[in-house]
Amino acid sequence: NPSEEGLLPGFSVYPIPSNDFITITDDNEMYSLSVGDFSGGLVLSEEVQGKEVMLSLADLA
């Protein structure tokens, strides 16, 4: 987990692995969320607000 290693302090994604929802948290206020796939393609982009976002993995299928 990069946040545990100090590469992205204050940022975390959990639980991993997950089949339904993940929670993304950051010490800083988030205003947008973008998720990419391993080939660099954009899978999801949405406006968010807050320090915690729950994301349905069904949205990424």
C-alpha positions as CSV (number, residue, x, y, z in Angstrom):
1,N,0.0,0.0,0.0
2,P,1.7,3.2,-1.1
3,S,0.1,5.4,1.6
4,E,1.6,3.1,4.3
5,E,5.0,3.5,2.7
6,G,4.8,7.3,2.8
7,L,4.6,7.7,-1.0
8,L,1.1,9.3,-0.8
9,P,0.7,10.5,2.8
10,G,-2.9,11.1,3.9
11,F,-4.3,9.1,1.0
12,S,-5.8,5.6,1.3
13,V,-8.1,3.2,-0.5
14,Y,-9.8,0.3,1.3
15,P,-10.8,-2.5,1.6
16,I,-8.6,-4.2,-0.8
17,P,-9.6,-6.7,-2.2
18,S,-13.3,-5.7,-2.5
19,N,-16.1,-7.0,-4.6
20,D,-18.7,-4.2,-4.2
21,F,-17.5,-0.8,-2.8
22,I,-14.2,0.8,-2.0
23,T,-13.6,3.9,0.1
24,I,-11.1,6.5,-0.9
25,T,-9.9,9.0,1.7
26,D,-7.5,11.9,1.7
27,D,-6.4,14.4,4.3
28,N,-7.1,17.1,1.7
29,E,-10.5,18.0,0.2
30,M,-11.1,16.2,-3.0
31,Y,-13.0,17.9,-5.9
32,S,-12.7,15.4,-8.7
33,L,-12.0,11.7,-9.0
34,S,-10.5,9.9,-12.0
35,V,-9.8,6.2,-12.3
36,G,-7.7,4.7,-15.0
37,D,-7.0,1.2,-16.2
38,F,-3.6,-0.5,-16.5
39,S,-3.3,0.6,-20.2
40,G,-3.8,4.3,-19.3
41,G,-7.4,4.6,-20.4
42,L,-9.9,6.6,-18.4
43,V,-12.5,4.4,-16.8
44,L,-14.3,6.9,-14.6
45,S,-14.2,10.6,-14.0
46,E,-16.6,12.4,-11.7
47,E,-17.0,15.5,-9.5
48,V,-16.8,14.8,-5.8
49,Q,-16.5,16.9,-2.7
50,G,-15.1,15.9,0.7
51,K,-12.3,14.0,2.2
52,E,-14.0,10.6,1.8
53,V,-15.6,9.0,-1.3
54,M,-17.4,5.6,-1.6
55,L,-17.1,4.2,-5.0
56,S,-19.2,1.3,-6.4
57,L,-17.0,-1.2,-8.3
58,A,-20.1,-1.9,-10.4
59,D,-19.5,1.5,-12.0
60,L,-16.1,0.3,-13.2
61,A,-17.3,-2.9,-14.9
